[in-house]
Amino acid sequence: MDSSDILFQVFKDRIARNIRSLLSEGQPIHTHGIIRLEVPCPGINCLDWLMAQGSQYKVYWSNRDNTFEMAGLGAADSIRSQAISGYNTLFEAIHEKLSLAGNEPHYYGGIGFYPPRVNSGARKQEKEWKEFGAYYFLLPQFEIITKNEKTVFACNIVAANVTRALIEEYLSALDNLSFAQKPSGNEVIPAIRGVRMLPDKALWRQLFSEHVQPSGKMAYQKIVLARKTCIELTADSEPLVVFRKLVRETPRSFHYYFQPQAGNAFFGASPERLFTRHGRAIESEALAGTMPRGASGEEDAAFEKKLLSSDKDALEHKIVAEAIKNAFQKLCVSFSSDDAPTVVKASSGQHLITRFKGILKDETDDAQILSLLHPTPAVGGTPTEQVLQALINVEPFDRGWYAGAFGYIGTTSVDFTVALRCALMRANTVNLFAGAGIVEGSTADEEWQEIEEKKRIFLRILSS
């Protein structure tokens, strides 16, 4: 056993002693809230640690500026539903659990694209999304968290569940944790056997023509049509292997991973924040209008210049920015935004961005924020209700969590990204999702190609 193994065994032993202390003469000493035990754990890579574990439940989250990263294992608690009548139920359930917790534990998970107010009777509810449901949030049993360059190992236990049997279960799981510095196992991705697109190019052009007349006149001010690319591999593959390669390829992104079953995961690398709240302070952003990245600095600058001068992209961006402005007017006592859109560069493209910051009204809660901001016209369209109903009718697949919200819910803070640049992976099947905003001036072939650019990194990883 080398010095690092000894050190990590010390961490595990310290947590084990604290877990055992939760029973006093066979009876739990806590009856309410969430018990959170933490020890410093420097030198651990969150994603490598997660890959080395064997649990059914795994979750990962990191923000775009790399100031917060977590990897979670197991399920101390979960909040989930196959249907959703309102966001209040979700947030109230989590906040009730967190109300007596110390050290701000978080529930991590995702929410589907379609909001409660949209008629779901005609939706194509595909079985591939069954394990994820309308929403699913986990409080991990064990976490590695790196925040502002400090790393801790944490254990979460729901106090009301504490029994001697549960304590023994935690101790056994803790004993089985690996702190290996390098993941073990096969990290080779099997070859691609076949690719199928929904819709294919012919149907895409047909759907496009139903919303944009030859004259250029739009049926809606904006509609975001999406595509699903179904990839079959020659053998089963571990989703975390694909995800770790995606993380390496996509700096300056929100990275997220949710695994409710072994080998079944939803993950991605999104460039777009939905909103973040810390106390009464809130931030959001309009991210719409896209150009590819260039192969050279000169080509990249040329694409940036084209993006800034594009009337079509300016219109697409303006629609999103106005929607967020209207939401902030309802949610905030005061707010500000950038004077004009600028360009933000991600690995999969460059985009126009307008940032918003505000102070929430005292009576505003997270359910209201989500209801007003999700989905923005960046992923749905406008007028919102008509467009969402149209998408249910015309898209030949279930969006599930694609373009939904993914992140964490805490007591004093919430952080959500828009679940873009994403994949749903199970066994030897990888489903990729991406969309394009259609406004006056859009063409079917250009929007098709924009989606091709958005999924290019995934295809390169799967082909490597």
Buried (B, 14 or more C-beta within 10 A) or exposed (E): EEEEEEEBEEBBEBBBEBBEEBBEEEEBEBEEBBBBBBBEBEEBBBBBBBBBBEBEBBBBBBBBEEEBBBBBBBBBBEBBBEEBEEBBBBBBBBBEBBEBBEEEBBBBBBBBBBBBEBEBEEBEEBEBBEBBBBBBBBBBBBBBBBEEEEBBBBBBBBBEEBEEEBBEEBBEBBEEBEBBBEBEEEBEBBEBEEEEBBBEEEBBBEBBEEBBEEEEEBEBBBBBBBBBBBBBBEEEBBBBBBBBBBBEBBEEBBBBBBBBEEBBBBBBBBBBBBBBBEEBEBBBBBBBBBBBBBEEEEEBEEBBEEBBEBEBBBBBBBBBBBBBBEBBEEBBEEBEBBEEBEBBBBBBBBBBBBBBBBBBBEEBBBBBBBBBBBBBBBBBBBEBEBBBBBBBEBBEBBBBBBBBBBBBBBBEBBBBBBBBBBBBBBEBBBBBBBBBBBBBBBBBEEBBEBBBBBBBBBBEBBEE
